[in-house]
Amino acid sequence: MMVTGWNVVFGAEHQTVEAVTCNGKPVDVREVGVIADGRRTVHAIEFPDLTLGSVTVKVRRGTRTVSESLELDSFEEGSLPDLTRCS
């Protein structure tokens, strides 16, 4: 098995993902599938290594665009060595 990084998969129901950012920097986001009879689109983002904190996901709901926070992981502070962190 080849590991290319740390992947996060999330769904967007009845909305379109416009962008994902980590600390204000764009993160490549890929549409990887559709489930729930076409109501939910599954997306994936990838980091080179384990990344803590949360990313900002900009989504379009109809004519409105909003930003949501997506928690990446909930490791206890200090339980792991210094890792990349999104805030």
C-alpha positions in Angstrom: 0.0 0.0 0.0 1.3 3.4 -0.9 0.4 6.3 1.4 0.5 9.7 -0.3 -0.7 11.9 2.7 -3.4 12.4 5.1 -6.9 12.4 3.5 -10.1 13.9 4.8 -13.4 13.0 3.2 -16.6 14.9 3.7 -20.1 15.3 2.2 -22.1 18.3 1.1 -25.8 17.8 0.9 -27.9 20.1 -1.3 -24.9 22.6 -1.5 -21.9 23.1 -3.7 -18.4 23.3 -2.4 -16.7 26.5 -3.8 -13.4 26.4 -1.9 -11.5 25.0 1.0 -8.7 26.9 2.8 -6.2 26.2 5.6 -4.9 29.3 7.3 -6.2 31.3 4.3 -4.3 29.2 1.8 -6.3 27.2 -0.8 -6.5 23.4 -0.4 -7.2 21.3 -3.5 -10.6 19.7 -3.2 -11.8 16.8 -5.3 -15.3 15.5 -5.9 -15.0 11.8 -5.4 -18.6 10.6 -5.6 -22.3 11.1 -5.1 -24.5 9.2 -2.6 -27.9 9.3 -1.1 -29.7 9.2 -4.5 -27.7 12.1 -5.7 -28.5 14.4 -2.8 -25.0 14.3 -1.2 -21.7 15.0 -3.0 -18.6 13.4 -1.4 -15.4 15.5 -1.5 -11.8 14.8 -0.5 -8.9 17.0 0.5 -5.3 15.8 1.1 -2.5 17.0 3.2 1.2 15.7 3.1 1.0 14.6 6.8 -1.4 14.6 9.7 -2.9 18.0 10.1 -4.8 19.3 13.1 -7.3 22.1 13.6 -10.0 23.0 11.1 -10.3 24.1 7.5 -12.7 26.7 6.2 -15.1 25.3 3.6 -17.0 27.9 1.4 -20.3 26.5 0.1 -23.0 27.8 -2.1 -26.6 27.0 -0.9 -28.9 28.2 -3.7 -28.0 31.9 -4.2 -26.2 32.3 -0.9 -22.5 31.6 -0.2 -21.5 30.8 3.4 -18.3 29.6 5.2 -18.3 26.6 7.4 -15.6 25.2 9.7 -14.7 21.6 9.3 -12.8 20.0 12.2 -9.9 17.9 11.0 -9.0 16.0 14.2 -9.4 16.2 17.9 -6.1 14.9 19.3 -5.4 16.4 22.7 -3.0 19.3 22.7 0.5 18.1 23.4 -0.3 14.4 22.8 1.5 14.4 19.4 4.7 16.1 18.2 4.6 19.4 16.4 2.3 19.0 13.4 0.8 21.2 10.7 -2.2 23.1 12.0 -5.0 24.8 10.3 -6.9 27.4 12.3 
